């Protein structure tokens, strides 16, 4: 069965595991099957059939199973855990401001097969919150500082093939003043919450430890509908032999068809290999409309034998933002309508599975978004890979959030995290911008401005092909340092009225006519348990967050934002409710309830369907607003429906109330509709779809 899966799925990890089984079990059957595999590979070569993808790439062995875990430096109580794992999955969920932030210890035994003699062994930690110290058999290997990016340590000199060793990773999410973020309106869940891998390579390999990147960087330039230039940079690493006899080949595939091949045997003193090519008439990556991807393959050979390879998706596109006309993708207007997304959810906190990420993106696309701001820190590789495939534009950023600390070590950490963000995610076509900051304060003798300038320069030095951006909530000089700027504004929630949004953005645009400006956050809290048939502005920090105010807030804000063509983006705060231990508001302590979907992803709030009606033109639907308010106190009401499917008819207890057309924001409204005492069956329908609910009017209110 495993052999069949390898051949069917072309899965290199399965092949590696199969070879390991042959060694470990050492049965005649296993060695016989391994011989068959080698003969099949030879047959592929004789017949000219492509060898399955990555079959001879760096071997990856998952280390996610069977860790011993305990809190503190010394073990008081051991438990066995699998990765991804966070120790705050319980105490960080429901408003406990004292959720554990301190040291924890992960330990497990590892044994590299004895046939790996002469190989190099690297440990890759996909993320550890916040400081991680690595030990092998009590030998200190390295420390990594930063909770949202991967890091790699070479273990070759510390592991003996065929001999068992003890790997220990000590992780602390305690607050420290020299690592970003110092604080934020979100929880900092501790743990090894994205998994751990062993990488086994030849002595010469494509470098896996350069800021934990793939070691391969594709830079596109001069992209048009007629042609696209691609620069390929490969970093090599060698430990004990030499690079003599090495060559690097780059192949570009369109589906399974080889389009271009470039070979370079010139290796620089810095162990870099540079190549370039031009693609004529590229099929462009058009966002959600057509997220077309090519496959780029980099192959390392020594003396004619393949010893390593990398495969990355490539999406050719060009983009810009204009101060007056907004955002353009491939020369066409492409307003970015999106949401902010935190990486935590109920029951699992940040220890998410691929299914969790897929579900989030499914819901985001159901609403009709074409972009996602992955706030306020680097998120996992998998989500970027999926956004590449789905055509969702990604705004990614480092955790330079809220507070600037005048500390040289803090500055260095920001630089490090920006380099890791860029180099680990360099090849993803969905990423168009590098985010430098979010709502940083303006004190400390102008140091935030100096820091933003520095980060902007680093981003352009590492990646000249993309833009930089920032999210601000104040008027400061550093708003003009990134290429693009967007603002977090909550008129109608924290302060002011909804109509202030349009007035403010017009004034700001007039004041800074050359600034390419967008809206990075706007939103209002809502609890599905707080329902009322009166519309009254609640206190943002209070315990009463009625859902109908959030709905009203978003309909009124969108009326204004949609007409301002000069805005290059608008990102709703936020897609899902999330944990924020310091909050004491709404129906759940420690919860930011501005999400359009509940923390467990089970219930879409009314405002979700408002945006779906405006942004999703494909999935026809009708939605009755205020369904959850079952028990009614008003006999005469104004009934609203969200629709992307045109006019609809209303029926209450079978009585027809006529057909209504949607207005400019796809809201249908029937004025002065009367409910009867008792049960009211409410139905709306048209030629495409229908919706219904039941409301109960218990008695006629006194006049």
N, C-alpha and C positions, 0 to 999 in steps of 0.2 A: 504493500500500500504506500509506504514512504517513497519507494522507487517510482511508483506511478505519479505521485504528487510532485516529485522533483521534475520529472519530464513534462508534466502537464503545466505546472505553474512556473517552471524555470526559477525555482527558489534556491538561492545560494546558501541561505542559512540552513535549509533542510539538507542540502548536500553536505555542508560542514558537519552537521549533527550526525548524518549518516556515516561519514568517515569516522567520526568519533566513536559511534556505536561499534563499527567494525573493529576498532582498536580495543575498546573497552570490553566487549563481550568475547572477542577472540574466538568465535566459533567458525567452523568450516563454511557454514552457510553465509555468514556475514562476509568472509573474505571472498567467497565465490561471487556474491552480489557486487562487491567492490570491483572485482575483476571485470564483471559485466559492465559496470559503469565506465571503467577505463576504456573498454572496447567500444562502448557506445560513443564516447567522446572521440575516439579515433575514427569511428565511422562517420561522425559529423564532419570531421576534417576531410576525409576522403571524398565525401559526397558534396562538399562545399556548403553544408548547412550551418547556419549561425549557431555557435555554442550558446547555451542558455545564459541570459544576462547575469553578470557578476559571478559566474561560476568560479573564476580564479581571482576574485577580488580579495581584499583584506577580510580575513575570517572574523565574524562577529559572534561572540558567545554571550548570551544573556546571563546576567547574575541577579536576576530579580527574585529568585526563589530562596527560601530557607535562611533568612537572617535572624540572628539572635539580637534582641533589642532590649535596652533598658534606659531609664532616665538617670541622669546624673553621671558622675565620673566613675563611681563604683557600682557594681550590680547589686541591687537590693531584691529585685524581682525580675526574672528574665521572661520574655515572651517571644514566640516565633512569629515573624511577620514576613510578608511578601511585598515587593515593591510594585508599583509606587505606593509610598506610605507617608503619612503625616501623623505626628503624635497629638495634633490639635483637632482631630476629627470630631471629638465630643465637646471638649471644653471651649473650643473656639466658635461654636455654632450659635449660642443663644445669649449673647450679651454679657458674657463673663469677661470683665475687663482685666481679670487676673489670669486669663488663659496662659498656659505654661510657655514662658519664653526663657529658655535656658539650654543647657547641654544635654544631649542624648547620645547614645552609643549604638552603632550597628556593627555586627561582627558575623562573619561566616568563613567557612573553609573553602579554599579553592585549590584545584589541582589541574595543571596544564598537562595534556598528554605528553608522554615521553618522546613521541616522534616530532615534537616541536623544538628539539635541540637545534640551535642555530637560528631560530626565529626570534623576532622581537615581540614583546608583549606590552600592550598599553591598557590602562584603565581609563574608561570614559564614564564620567558621572554627568548625567543629562541635566541635573540641577540639584543643588543642596542648599537649603535655606537655614542660615545665612552664611555662616563660616564653617568650612569643612576641613578637617585635618585627616590625612591619609597615612595609615600605618600598615606595614606588612611584617608579620612576625615581630612586632613591637619596634620595627625600624621606622622612623618618621620619614615620609616620602615628600610631602608637600602640603601647603595650605592654599585654599581658594577662598576669596572674600567677595561675596555677592551671591544672592539667592536665586537668580533668574536665568542664568546662562550656564552652558555646559563647560566642563574643563577636563583636561586629559593629563595623566601622569604616566611616564614610562616605568614599567616594573621589571624590565628585562633582567636587571642585575640583582633583583630581589626574589625572583621565582626560579625554582629548579624544575624543569620538565619531569613529570613523573613523581614529584614529591609534593606532599600536601603542605599548604601554608595557611596562615590565618590572615585574612584581610579585615581591617578595622577602619571604620569611618566615623569619626566623632564630629557631630554636627551641633551647632548652636544657633538658635534664632533670637538670642538675647539682643536687646537694643545696644547699638554702639554708635558713637558719634563720628566715625570715620568711614562708614559704609552707607551708601544710599540704598533704600530710603531710610532716613532717620525716623520719619513718621509718615502717616498717611491715613486717609479715611477708608482704610481697608485693613483686613487682618494679615499679619505676616506669619503664616502657618509654617511651622518647622518640619524638617524631614527630608528624606530622599524621595521626593514626590514625583519624579519623572523617570526613575530607573537607572540602572548601572550596567555597563557592558565591558567585556574584555575584547580587545582588538589584537589579532595575531597577524603579523606581517613578516615578509622577508627582511633580511638585513638592510636592503635598499627598498624604500617604499615611498609612496606619495604621503607626504607629511601629515599625520593626524593630530599633532599636538601644537599646531600654530593657531593659538587662540581657540582650540577645539573646532576649527573649521574643517571642511572637507579637504583642504589643501589644493583645491582647484577653483579658479575664479574666472567667470565669463563676464566680460565687459562689452556691452553693445553700444554702438555709436552710429551717427549718421543714418538712423533708421528712417526709411520712408516706405511707401508702398512699392517702390521700384527696387530698393536694395537695402541691405543692412550689413554693417561691418561688425565683426566679432573678434575681440582680442581674448586669447586664452592664456592664462598664467597658471603654471603648475609648480608647486613647491615639493622638492624631493628631500629625503632624509636618508642618511647612511650612518651606521654605527661603527662597524669594525672592518668592512671591506673597502670598496671604492665605487665610484660612479662610472668607472671605465666600462665601455660596452653598452651603456644605457642609451635608450632612445624613448621619446614620448610621442605617441600618435593621438591626434584628435579626430574623432569621427562625428559627423552630424547626420542624424537620422530623421526622416519625415515618415512617421508611423514606423514601418519596418524597412523602409528604403534608404539605403546609404546615399546621401547627397554629396558630402564632401569628406575628404580625408587629407590631413596634413601631418607630416612627420618631421620631428626636429631632434637632432642628435647633439645640438649645442647646449650645454648646461653651464650656466653662469657660475662664477665663484661663490655666489650666494645660494647656489643649488636651485635656481629658478630656471624654468624653461618657458620661453615666450613663443607664441604662435599667433597667427592671424588668418582670417578668411573673410570673404565677402559672399553673401547670399543674395542672389537675384530674385526679385519678385517674392519676398517673404510672405507667408501666410501670417498675418498679424494676430497678436493676442488682443482681442477686442473686449476685454472685461466679461461681464455675464452674458453678453450677446454671442460671443464666440471665443471661449478661452483656449485658443489653439496652442498646443505645445509641441515643440521639437524635443528630441533627445540628444544630449551631448555626451559623448563617451571619451574619456581620457584613459589611455592604456600605457602603462609603463612596462618596457621590456628590457631585459639584460641578456646580452649575447643571443638575441633573437627569441628568447623565451618570455612570455607574459608573466609578470610577477605581481602586478597590482593594477587596479583600475578604479575609476570613479564614473558614476552615471548621474547626470543632473538634467532636469527639465529646463528648457529654454523657451521663453515666450518673448518674441520680438514686439516691441511697442515703443511709441514715442508720445510724450505728454508735456503739457505746460499749463500754467495758470495765468490768466490775464486780469489786471486790476479792474477792468470794466466788464469783461465778458465771461468771467468764471473759468471753469476747468475744461480742458480739452484732452481727449485720448485719441491718438492717431488722427489728429487734425479735425475731429468732430466734437461738438459740445457734449460734455459728459459730467453733468452735475453729480457730485458724490453725495448720495443719500444713504446715510449709514447710522450705526449704533456703536456705543461703547460696550466693551465686553470684558468683565473680570474673569479670571481663570478658576473661580471656586463655585461650588454648588452644594446643596444639602446632602447630608449623609457621607460625603467623601471629601469635603473641603477642596484642597488643591490636588489630591491624589486621584487624578482623573484618568479614565481609560480612553482609548481611541473612539469607542462608542459614545462616550460623553461629548467629546469634541464634535463628532459627526452630528449628534443630536442638536447641539447648539447651532451649528452652521445650517442644518436643515430648517430650524425655526427661524433663523435670521433670513434665510432666502425665502421662506414661506411669506414673510412680511414684505418682501420685495426689495430688500437692501441690495446695493451694488458695492458697498464698502463697509469695512469694520475697523474701528479704532481699537487696537489691542492694548488697552490701558492697564496700568501705568508703568509697565515693566515688560521686558522680553517674555514672550510666551513660547510654547513648545514648537519644535520643528514640524510636527505632524499637522498642526493647524495651518501653518504656512503652505505645506504641500497640498493640503485640501483646498485652500483658497486659490492656489495656482490653478488647480483643476476646475474649480467652480467659477473662476473669473471674478472673484471678490477682491477689490482693491484693499490692501492692508496699510494702515497707519501703525507703525511700530515705534516704540520709544523706550528710553532708559528711565529708571526710577528716580530722576531728578525732580522730586515732588515736594511742594509746599515749603520746605526749609532748606536754606543754604547754610552750611557750616563753614566758617572761616578757618579751615584746617587744611594744610598741604596734603595730608593723607587722604582726606575726603576728596580733594581735587583729583588726586591720582586715581582714586577708586572710580570716580565718574568717567575719567578718560578710559580706564580699563574696561568698564562696562559698555561704553560706547563702541570700543574696538571689538569686543566680543559680539555685541549685537550685530554689527555690520558684517564682520568676517564670517560669522556662523550662518548668516542668512543672505549672503551676497547674491546668490544665484536665483533667488525666488522672484519670478516676474510680477507676482502680486504686490510686492513691496515697491512703492513709488517714492516714499519719503522716509527720512530718518528723523524721529521725534527727539528733540533735545531737552525739553523741560515741560513741566506742568505747574502752573500757579506758584512759582517761586517768589519769595518775598524780595523786597527791594532795598533792604537795609544793608548793613555790613560794609559800609564805605565803598560802594560801587562794585564789590567783588562778584555778585551774581552776573553783572554785565560782562566782566572780564572772563568769567567762566563760560558764559554762553558763546562769546566770541571764539574762545579756545575750542569748544566742542564743535562749533560750526566749521572751523578750519580743519579739524581732524576728520570730520565726516567727508568733506570735499577732497581731502588728500587721499583718503582710503577709497572713496567711491565718487569719482567725478560725474557719474552718469545719473545720479539721483539728486533730489532736492532735500533741503533740511526744513524743519518746521518746529513750531512751538505752540503750546496752549497756554493762554494767559487770562487772568481775571483782573488785570489792573493796567493803568497807563504808565508805561515805563520805556526807557530807551532800548532795552533788549528785545522789545517786540519787533524791532526792525532788523535785528541781526540774522535770524533765519531767512531762508528764501520765501517761506510762506508763514503766515500767522493765523491762528484761529483763537476764538474767545469762548470762555465759559461764562454764560449769562443765564440767569434764572429769574427774569422778570415775571412776576405773577406767582412766584413761590417764596423766595427768600426776601424779595423786596419789589416794590413797584407793581405795575399792572402789565397784563399781557401786551397791550398795545405799545408799551414802551420799547419792546424789542425792535420794531420797525423804525421807530424814531431814532433809537440809539445807533443802529447799524448805518442808517443814512448819514447821521452826523459824523460817525467815525470814518465812513467812506469819503465824505467831503473834506474832512480834516486831513486825511492821509490818502490822497488820490492815487498814489503810486503803489500803495500797499496791497498785496494780494491776500485778501481777508476772507475768513470763513467762520463758522460757528462750530466749536468743538464739543460743547456741552450745553444742553438745556433740558429741563425736565422737572417733574413734580412727584412727590411721594403718593402712594396709594396702597391701601390694604383691601384685599378682597372681602374682608370681614366687616369693613366699614361702609355701609350703604345708607343713602338718604335720598329723598326726593326733593330736597331743597338744595340750592346752589349757593354756597357760602365759602368764602376764602378761609381755609383752615390755617392754624399756626404751623409753620414748617417744623418747628421743634416740639410740637404738641403730640398728644397721644391719639388724636383723631385725624386720620388721613383718609377721607372719603374718596372712593374710586371715581365718583363723578367729577370731582374737581380736577383730577389728573386728565380725564378725558377732555374736559372743557379747556384746560391749559394747553393741551397739544393741538386741538383744533384751532384755537385762536393764534397760537404761535406759528403754526404751519401756514395759515392764511398770509402771514407777513413774510415769512422766510421764502416761500415759493416764488414770490414776485420779484425778489432781489437777484437779478441775474449775475451781478458782480460777485456774489458769494460763491467761492469755489467748492464749499462743502457745508453740510449740516449734519452733525452727529448727535443723536439723541442720548441723553443720560437717563437710563441706560437700558440694555436689552433685558438683563435678568437681575432680580434682587440679589444682594450679596451681603456677606458678613462685614460688619464694621463695629467692633466691640464697644467703642465709645459712644455709640448712638443710643439715646433713650427717647424714642419717639415711635409713633405708629402703633401697630398691634403686637410687634415682636421686638423685644429689646435686642440691641446689637445687630440690627438689620437695617441696611439702606434699602428702602422699599420703592425707589424710583423706577425700578424695572418695569418693563412692559409685560414681563412673564415672571411668575413666581420662582422662588429660589430652587424648588424641586423640579422646575420645568413642566409642571403638570397643568397649570392654568394660565391662559393668555388673558390679560386684562383688556378692558374695552378699548383702550387707546391703541393696543396692538392692531385691532381690526380697523381702526381709523387709518393707520398708515398702510395696512395691507390694501385697503380700498384705493389709496392714492398711489402706491408704489408697485403693487403687483397687478399687472394688467392681464395675466394669463389665467389664473385660477379664479374663475367666476364664483362669486358668493354674495350673500346678503347676511347682515348681522344686526340683530336688534340690540340697541344700546340699553344698558341698565337691567340686563337679565337677572343679575344676582339680587336685585332689590325685589324680592318676591312679595313681601307684605307692604302694601301701599297705604298711604294716609290721605292722598289727594284724589278726589273724584275726577277732576279735569286736569289733563296733562298734555304736554307737548311731547310727542313720541318721535324718536330719532332712529334711523337705520343707516348703517354704512354699507355702500354698494359700489362694486366695480363692474356691475353687470347691467347698468342702466336703470330705467324706471321700475317701480314695483307697486303692487297693490297691498293694502292693509286690510286685514279682517280681524275683528274681535268678537269672539263667540259666534262666528259665522257671518256677522254683519260686515258688509263691504264699506270701507271708508275711502275708496277711490285710489287712483294711481297718482304717484308723485315722481317727478324727475329729480335726479341728484343735482346739487348745486356745484359750484366751482371746486369744492373740496370733497365731492362725492358723499355728501350727507343728504339723506332724504328726511323730511320733517313733516309730520301731520300735526297741525295746531289744534288745540282745544278738543282733544279726544276725550270722550267720557268713558270711565270705567263703571261697571255695575258692582253692587255689593256682592261679595263672595268671589268665586273663581272667575278669572278672565283668561280665556285662551287667546293668545295673541299670535297671529300668523302674518308673515309677509312672503310674497312670491312674485316671480316673473317667469319668463320663458326659459330661464337658465337654471334657477335654483330657488330655494325657499329656506325660511327659518321660522322658529316658533319658540314660545315660552309661556309660562303660566304666572300671572300676577293675581294676588288676592287682596281685595279691598274689604276689610272687615266691617267697617261701618262708615256712614257718611259723616265727615267731620262737621262739627258745629260751625255755623257762619260767624 
